[in-house]
Amino acid sequence: MLFNGFRLFNNYKQSNVDNEAAAEDFIKAKNDVIINVVTLYTTVIFNKELLSNAQSQLETTTQQLERTRKLAEAGSVPRGNVLDLEAQQASNELNVITNDNGVNLSILRLKQALQIPASQQMDIEVPELDVADGTIDETAEQIYEKALSAMPEVRSAKLKLQSSLFALKSTRGSYFPRLSINGNLFTNSSSAVDKFTPGGYPANEQLNDNLAQSASLQLSIPIFNGYQTRANVKRSYFNTQQAEINLTSAENTLRQSVETAYNDALASSKTYQSALKLVNARNEAFRMAKQRFDNGAVNFVEYQTAENSLFQAKSDLVRAKYDFIFKKKVLDFYQGKSIEL
């Protein structure tokens, strides 16, 4: 085939581009797995922090209970204070058990995502995570511009559009004439000659005698398949238009995802700063309430309220901290940065 409207050439180009698009789709699938695992990993860390917070509250209550018992034995405080603290200690123990179950469940889900048997022992190390100043350096538009070249789903959509263009060119090649060259090499020698040749006829001489060659050019002009070719071209053209729509849709979806992630990270940053201030205020309020409770200036209800408020504020701070860290990591992910905790 000397010429066929560059159909083979465009088919070859299309196949290469299709392979590249498939590779990008594979990267997209890997990224989805990574995000899921990081989410589950962050949940484990978060639950471990909540467990540590609950254990710290239990330890504080236990220490207060021991001190109050001594004061009650000395007659400095009512016996009812001891009973109230014993009830608070039991409540704190329940919180520890609840949060410990949360840790175990989150580890189980992480195992399942990693396809690790539930019976296999596994634990994770809680890294030192720095929230820094809780700010986001880039704008949403800057992150989106980086994401356009970093995200495999957009690269895949661009490659699929390129593939459809090669397919369209290949289909249009059917409009062109096809030029082929054919060649033949043959001999007219016959075994009947051996009857008249003493000792037979050597094989090499049989091939050389009466050796003939032929060559031909064949030109095929598409006349009667015009409607079929035109239909195929229209179909390829529509596929190209669909690929353009898919690319635009992928870019718009990415923009929306980046803008949503940016707003979520910005909101979580503000929530973290607010939660940090609240913990500092609740910590001081509990310190004062504990001091006054030890001196008999306030009752147990006020002391318990201050302690529970501090515990809730610390839990909210942990939640805000890891929520902001994860959402900032998502912004890094959109910029093509590796997610490291």
Buried (B, 14 or more C-beta within 10 A) or exposed (E): EEEBBBBEBBBEBBEBBBEBBEBBBEBBEEBEEEBEBBBBBBBBBBBBBBBBBBBBBBEBBBEBBEEBBEBBEEEEBBEEBBEBBBEBBEBBBEBBEEBBEBBEEBBBBBBEBEEBEEEEEEEBEEEEBEBEEBEBEBEBEEBBBBBBEBBBBBBBBBBBBBBBBBBBBBBBBBEBEBEEEEEEEEEEBEEEBEEEEEEEBEEEEBEEEEEEEEEEEEEEEBEEEEEEBBEBBEEBBEBBEEBBEBBEEBBEBBBEBBBEBBEBBBEBBEBBBEBBEBBEEBBEBBEEBBEBBBEEEBBBEEBBBBBBBBBBBBBBBBBBBBBBBBBBBBBBBBBEEEBEB
